[in-house]
């Protein structure tokens, strides 16, 4: 009698299981913690990257100011393009 009830319950649950949506949400705390740790590491790398870019921009700005000061002091030393040039062949 018990075995029959058990088999009937098992059979009904096997056939009805695909029809019933999941009732229990599975949460993996270790995976969530690992994902959060990876996210923090990525944010730290992003902050470092932005700081490096700011240093590069500062350096380039100083170089531009220096070149501008040289041009103002000495003039443009790069020769101008000659629009009409004639070459004499001997």
N, C-alpha and C positions, 0 to 999 in steps of 0.2 A: 504494500500500500504506500509506504513512504517512498520507495524507489519509483513507483509509478508517478506520484506527485512531483518528484524531483525531475524525472525525465520529461514530463509534460511542461513544467516550468522552464526547463532548459531549452526545449524545442521552441516554445513560444518566445522566449527571450532571443534565441538565435534568429528567428524569422522577423521579429519585431524591431530588433536593434537597428537595422539600417533605416527604418522608417522614423525613428525618434531622434530628434536633434540632441546634440551633446548637452548635458546638464552641468558638468563640472568643468571649470576653467583650470587648466594646469599652469602653475606659475613656478618658474625656476629661479629662485633668489640668487643662486650662484651666477647664473648667466646674466641676470640683470646687473649684479654688482660688477661683473667683469666688463660688461658693455659700458657702464658708467665710468669705470677706471680708464678704459680705452678712450672714452670721450674726453676725459680730463687731460690725458696725455696729448691728444690731438689739439685741444685748446691751448695747451702750453706751447706746443710747436708753432701754432698759428701766431701766438703773441710774440714768440721769438722771431718769427719771420717778419712780422710787421715792424718790430724794433730794428731789425737789420735793414729793412727798406728805408726806414726813417734816417738811419745813419748814412745810407747811400745817398739819399736825397740831400741831406745836409752837406755831405762832402762835395757833391756835384754843384750845389749852390755856391759853396765857397770857391770852387774852381772857376765857375762862371764869373763870379765877382772879380776874381784875380785876373782873368783874361780881359774882362771889360776894363779894368783899371790899366792894364798894359796897353790896350788899344787906345785908351784915352790919353795916356802919357806919351806913347811913341807913334801913334797912328797905325793904320792898317798896313802891316808889312807883307801881306800876301799880294803878289803882283796882280794887277787887273788884267782881265782878258783883253787881248788886242783884237778889235773887231775887224780891222782890215790890215792884213799883213801881206807884204810882197816879199818873196824870196828871190834873191838874185843868184842865178847859177853861173859860175865862171867856167 
